[in-house]
Amino acid sequence: MVQGPPGLGDQASMSYTPLEYWTRKSETYRAGHLKDEDANFIEMVKTHLPESPRILDVGSGLGLTYEVTKEAGIDVTNFKMCDFIKHFIDRCEEAIGVRPDYWDGKTLPYEDDSFDMAVSWSVMLHIVEEEEVEAFIKEHMRVAQYLFIATWKEEGARQHVGVHCFQHDYEGIFERLGLEVVEARPANWRGSKEKGRFRRINYLVRKKGSEDTSEE
Ligand SMILES: C[S@@+](CC[C@H](N)C(=O)[O-])C[C@H]1O[C@@H](n2cnc3c(N)ncnc32)[C@H](O)[C@@H]1O
């Protein structure tokens, strides 16, 4: 459990325990993506992955990434999801008719290299410790060739965004794990009070030296 930092106003006195927080949040959560990020994601999938990609979405929430993928005309036959909150699993099934696995992304129940891409969309920014993020990324890269991460870019985001948001040195982690950044695209966070102050980033990484899986 961590305490909110100074500068967070009312939230400074709040504590954050991920499982507890997301259990509570799952009651009222409304999914939302930035248009920029949807576009980044789709372009990355179309550029780097095979036509019927095997995708794993970890922390799938209400299945928005599945929907975005489907709407873009990408075959979702091999699209798998998991989330560590039971209520999100139920709500996702109600919303999109597909039931994610009930699982914590820390240790995934899937075979090595069973996906072309793992997706972590607004999930790692909610992990408190950087070592845990590193272990998370390592586990995602065990099961997939590529990893897409949508997260906060700038230092200090935690002070302004919420008690549940944390900044991490992703590029340092990639370096330590021997991953190469295939693409890194920024996205603006328009919902912030300080418009333009905070930017998000979308990373596509893969194991160093691995080949592009696109059939084009
Ligand atoms: C901000 S929501 C994002 C949902 C979805 N990825 C999207 O883009 O709409 C964060 C989601 O990550 C899930 N989550 C957080 N930590 C997780 C973990 N360790 N394992 C699996 N899911 C996790 C939460 O339950 C929640 O559904």
The ligand as a Gaussian input file, in Angstrom:
#p B3LYP/6-31G(d) Opt

LIG

0 1
 C       -7.235000       1.918000     -16.734000
 S       -7.874000       0.307000     -16.973000
 C       -7.504000       0.063000     -18.700000
 C       -8.399000      -0.944000     -19.345000
 C       -8.078000      -1.282000     -20.810000
 N       -6.707000      -1.729000     -20.965000
 C       -8.365000      -0.123000     -21.727000
 O       -7.434000       0.359000     -22.387000
 O       -9.516000       0.320000     -21.803000
 C       -6.702000      -0.739000     -16.160000
 C       -7.092000      -2.215000     -16.222000
 O       -5.960000      -3.009000     -15.861000
 C       -6.378000      -4.043000     -14.994000
 N       -5.185000      -4.475000     -14.237000
 C       -4.416000      -3.725000     -13.435000
 N       -3.419000      -4.466000     -12.911000
 C       -3.544000      -5.720000     -13.427000
 C       -2.829000      -6.934000     -13.259000
 N       -1.774000      -7.020000     -12.441000
 N       -3.235000      -8.024000     -13.961000
 C       -4.313000      -7.956000     -14.778000
 N       -5.046000      -6.835000     -14.949000
 C       -4.675000      -5.722000     -14.286000
 C       -7.478000      -3.404000     -14.182000
 O       -8.305000      -4.347000     -13.537000
 C       -8.205000      -2.618000     -15.275000
 O       -9.128000      -3.417000     -15.961000

